[in-house]
C-alpha cells in the first residue's frame, strides 16, 4: 500500500520546512521529500575542503522573519545569529574606502560629501517609513485577482481594502516615494538624495543582488527596497551570520518541523505529481514509490513545478503558456574560498582581523561600474570587471576554518544565466573563477596567493545542484510583473494553483526571494484552512 499523509511537501528548503512546521502545529500529518541528500535547499553548510566549511549558496542572514523565528522556536533548536561588526566595506578605485555600520556611517560619508552625510538621515527616515508599512504585508496573503462578483471576489476586495488601509499610514509624499521605489531605477531613486559615488554604490548594490539588471534599469529600486525588510536580533536593517553557517538555520527548522510531527525524507526526488479527477492526489518519486496526500505543496521554482512535474493536460493552456515565460536568471556566480590569511586591502592595509573584515565587502565602486558589468555580461556572457561581494564568516564564527585560517563567500555578478554563444558554463567555470579572484586581488594585493582551495558554482551548477533555474536565487525575477498579486501570476497569488489540491510554498510566491520563511508561513495558513473546510 502506498504511504499516505495529509500534506506532501516537495523540497526541504527553508520554506518547505517552515510550511511543514506550521502544518504540523495545525495537527496535520506532513511528509517532506527532498531530492538532495540533506535538508536545507540552498541554505546549507558543507565542507568544501578538508577543515573548511561554509554556506554553499545562500550566505548571509537578515530577511528571516522574526515571527517565524519565534513560532518555530529556532533559538531553542540551536540557532544563534550574530551581527556584523560593520555593515559594508567599499574600497574605491582611488585607494579610499567607505565603511558603514551603526554609529559610523554618516562620518564615513562625510569624507566624500558633507552634503550627502546630511541627507543620509532623510534617506533613512523615508525608507524606514515605507519598509515599516510594507513589512506588515510580508506575512499576509496578497489580494488575488478573480473573475466575476461572488463571495470569493468579495473576500479579495476586503484584502485589497486592507492593503489600502496599510498604505494610508503613509502621508502623500511617502506614497509618491513608494511609487518611485516600485517603478524607477535604483540610480534614479538614489540621485534624489546623494551626489557622491561611494554611498550610491553601497546602497545601490542591494538593487542588483540576485537581480540580472543594471542599477539604471527601471524597477530595480524595488529590489533595493526588498533587501531593507530584514532585521537581526531586533535591529532593523542589520545583516548577520548564523553560527554554523546558513545550514544552521535549516537544521533548526527541520528539528522544529520534526518536533511537530513532520516526516522528512532525503534522497527522495519527485518524478511527477499524481493527478486524479482533476485534483493533485500525491506524487511519484524517482524510485517509483508513490505517496498519496490530500494536498501537495511545492517548494520548488514554479517553472520547474509546472513544466517538469505536473502533466501538461492538468493545467489550462493559457496558464502553461504564460508560465513558460516566467522570468528566471539572476546573473550569479557563487564561490567558496579557503584562505591562509585575511586579505589586506590597499585602502585599509593589514592582515590582522578588523571590523571591515566582518562586513559585506563590495567590489563595485560606482553605479556606472555596475551598469558596465551588466552590459558586458549581456554581450559577452560575463562581465570582465565583475561585481563581487565578499563575506568572511570565519571572522565571526571560528568553527568554519582551522585556527588562523579563514573561509570567504564570494557572490559574483554579472554573468549570463545562459551564455550568448551557446557554449556550456562547464567550459568556462575555472577561467571565470580566476577572474573573480583577480578582481578581489586588484583591491587586496596578495589575495590570490592566500587562496588554499575554492569551489565555484556557475548558474548551471546552481540549477543542477539546487533547482535554481538559470541560477535564480529568488525562484523568479523580482520585477514589477512578478511581485505581490502577480507572483507567480495574476489570479494565482493566493498560494493555490489551477490544479485543485496543489499549492506553492516557495520563493516563487509572495513576498519573494531571500531566506525569509514568509512564503512557507503564508502557504501553510491557506493549506490548513482549505483542508479544514473540506473536512
ZIRA-V487056 format. One record per helix or strand of 3 or more residues. SS is the DSSP state (2 for helix, 1 for strand). FROM is the first residue (numbers start at 1). LEN is the number of residues. If there is no record, write none. Layout:
SS/FROM/LEN ; SS/FROM/LEN
//
This chain:
1/3/8 ; 2/14/12 ; 1/30/4 ; 1/45/5 ; 1/52/4 ; 2/66/6 ; 1/81/3 ; 1/88/4 ; 1/97/4 ; 2/105/6 ; 2/114/22 ; 2/151/17 ; 2/172/12 ; 2/186/6 ; 2/197/11 ; 2/220/7 ; 1/240/3 ; 2/247/13 ; 1/263/3 ; 1/270/7 ; 1/279/7 ; 1/290/9 ; 2/302/8 ; 2/312/3 ; 2/317/7 ; 1/333/7 ; 2/355/4 ; 1/360/4 ; 2/367/14 ; 1/382/10 ; 2/393/3 ; 1/406/10 ; 2/425/3 ; 2/429/15 ; 2/447/4 ; 1/451/7 ; 2/459/8 ; 2/469/3 ; 2/480/3 ; 2/484/3 ; 1/502/3 ; 2/518/17
//
